[in-house]
Amino acid sequence: MTTTDGGDNDDGPTGDAPPGCTRPSLDDAALATQLSTWLSDLPAPRATIQQRGDARTYLQAELTALGLSSQLHTYNNAANVIATLPATMGRQEHHRRRALRHHRE
């Protein structure tokens, strides 16, 4: 279910998202297909340093194809691929809408 009102839905509360902010449905067939493709194309096994590096390279390429920039968070002998989705509205607009919503309640 996609919510647009920042309220509750069948999956629980959506937080303090302002009206107009949507959360995609996890039941979307296109999303399920894409997730399945990513999982099947992800290099495996990932037991060696080279294999893990290949997996990170694949993930970073897929994120780039989606228009996201990624970075590596390294620790000990490993690294995580991290990408952040940018906000769809500015912080001031979010707070203004939130204040208006609370004022109406």
N, C-alpha and C positions, 0 to 999 in steps of 0.2 A: 504494500500500500504506500502510495506517495502522499506525504502530508505537505501542506503549504501554509498552515496556520500557526505553526510553532506549538501546537497543543499535543494532546495524547493521541495515540493511534493504537492499533492492535498489538504493536510491538513494544508498547510502553511510551513513556514521555520522550519528547524530542528535544527537551531542554528549553533554553530561552531564545530560540530562533525567532526572528521577527517575522511578521506576516510576509508572504511572498517568497520566503526561503524554503526550498524544497529538498527533500531527502529522497534519492531514487529508490525505487522498489527493488529489493533483493530477489524478487520473483521474476524480474524482467528476463525474458528468454535470451535477448541479445547479450545481457550481462553474463548469464550462465554460460553461454557459448564462448564468450571471450575468456572468462575465467578458466574454462576447461582447456582452451587452446594454450593459454599461458602455462598451465600446469603440465600439459603434455609436451610442450616445446622447451620447458625449462631443462637445461642440461643436467643429466643424472648419470651415474652417481656423482655425489659431491664429497668424496672422501679425501681427495688430494688437494693441495693448495691450488694447483692448476685448474682442477675441476670446479672448485669454489670460485675462482677468479672468472672462469667462463660463465658461470651462473650469474655472477654480479654484472658482467658485461652484457649479458642477455637482458637482465632486468633493467639496467640503465638505458639500453637501446629502446626497450618497450616504453619506458617512461618518457623518453625523448620523443618517441613517435606520438605520444599522447599530448605533447606540448608542455611537459613538465620537466623542470630541471631536477637533477638528483645529486646527491653527495654521498660519500662513503663515511660512515662512522666506524673508525677502526679501534680495535681493542685487542690486546695480546696478539694472537696469530690470526685473527679473523676481522671481518668487517661486515657491517649491515648497510644495505642500500636504503637511503632515506629520501623521500620526496614529500613536499608539502603542497597541498592544494591551496591556491590563493583564495582569499575572501572574495565574495561576490559583491560586497558593499563595504564602504568605508566604515571605520570604527565610529565616527561621529554620527553617521546615518543610522547605524545599528542602535546606538544609545538613544538617539532621538525617537526612533520608532518604538523602542522598548518603553521609554518614558511615556509616550502617547498611549501605548497599550495599557500600562498600569494606571494612567490617569483616567481612562475610560472605565476601568473595573470598579 
